[in-house]
Amino acid sequence: MKIAVFGTYVRRPDGRRMHFDILVRDESPDKDVDTVLAHGRRYLAAKRVPAEALVAQKCCFCHVESAPPAVEQEIRRTGFAIIELQNCD
C-alpha cells in the first residue's frame, strides 16, 4: 500500500511543540486535507490536547512511501496511522 505522509505540528497547552506524522492511503478522499485534519483531531482528543490547535498550515503533505505491514493494518482498521516523533507523551 502506498501511503501519504503529513508532517504535523501542534503547540501543547504546556508550551511544548508536538510533532507527529499522520499516515493515510495515497488516494482521494483519504489524503484530502480536511480528512487528514479530522484524523489529527481524533488523535489529539485521545491525547487530551485541544484539537483547535491543529490547522492546515501546521499539517503539510511531505511524501509518499510504501507502508510497512503494521502501518498498513492500522490504516485498514482505522483509516489512518500516527507516528509520534516529538513531545507526544
N, C-alpha and C positions, 0 to 999 in steps of 0.2 A: 504494500500500500504506500502510495506517495502521500506525504503529509506536508501541510503548510505550517511554518513556524512563525509565531508572532511574539516578538520580544516585548515584554510588558513591565512597566514601572509604576509603582504606586507609593505615595507618601503615607506612611502609617501614622496613627494618632500620636505615637511616641517620637515622631520626627524622623525615624529611620526610613530609608527607601527600600521597599521590597522590589526584587527583580525576579521575574519568573517568565517562562515561555508557555504560551498556550499553543497546543498542537491540535490540528484538525485535518480532516481529509482535504486534499488539494483539489476541491471541486466546489462549485456553487450548489446550494446556498451555504454549505459548511464553512467556506472561507470568506463569506461576506462579513464585513466589519461589524455590523450590528449583531450578527450571530456570535462572532468571536467575543465581542464585549459582553454579551449575555453570559457566556461560559465563564469569563473572567469574574463577573459579578457573583456568579454562583460559587466559584472558588473562594472569593473574598468573604462572602457571607459565612461559609463553613469555617473560615479562619477568624471570624468576628472582627473583620476590618471593614470600615464603612465603604460600601460599594460605590458611592458617588465620587470617590477619589479616582475612579477608573474612567478615562476619557480616550477618545480615538488618538489624540496626539501622543499619548503615553503607551499606546498599544499598536505597534507597527509590524507589518509583514517583513520578515527577514529573508527567508529562503525556503526551498522545497528540498526534502530529503526522503529517503526510504525509512519507514518505521520499523524499529525492532519489534519482535513478536509481542512483548509485554505492552508496548505502547499501542500497537495495532489492536490488541484485545481490549484495552481500556477505551479506545476510541469507538470500537464497535459496540461496547456496552453502554457508554455514556454520551458519545458524540464528541468528546474531547479528552485530552490528557494535559497534565501540567507537569512541567519540570521546574522544581524550585531551585533558584540559583543563589539569591542573597536575601537575608533578613526575612525569611518566610516562616520563622518559628512562632 
